[in-house]
Amino acid sequence: MRDHKTGKAGPMPIYEYAAAGEACCAKCRTPFEVFQAMSAPPLERCPECGAEVAKLLSASAVHGGATRILSNRNIAEKGFTKYQRAGDGVYEKVAGKGPNVIAGR
């Protein structure tokens, strides 16, 4: 997928597929991932052997742009708090509002 302003390739979702019936090649025997534009129709056949496949429901994932999305500044601006492990059972705040340290008992 290309950005209409810059012409550069933009983030594309990763979709997971698995054999819908009888699997016949190594690729469709286990779930496999495909980068596809959101507007692209789902695959109906395995790209390796042509066996019938179905799109799986899975956690969303987007290729590209994750560094900016998960930056401490962006997290805080969106109202979230991020803690980073500082030791055994101790977490220090690195973004957002909340206690500076969370420690287990």
HUHU-V590508 format. One record per backbone hydrogen bond with DSSP energy under -0.5 kcal/mol. CO is the residue of the C=O (numbers start at 1). NH is the residue of the N-H. Records with the same first field share a line. If there is no record, write none. Layout:
# HUHU-V590508
CO->NH ; NH
This chain:
# HUHU-V590508
1->10
3->7
8->3
12->63
13->15 ; 36
15->34
16->56
17->32
18->54
21->23
25->29
26->30
27->30
28->19
32->17
34->15 ; 36
36->13
37->40
44->53
46->50
51->46
52->20 ; 21
54->18
56->58
61->14
62->64
63->12
65->69
66->70
68->71
71->75
72->76
73->77
74->78
75->80
76->79
82->94 ; 95
84->92
87->89 ; 90
89->104
90->86 ; 87
91->102
92->84
95->82
100->93
102->91
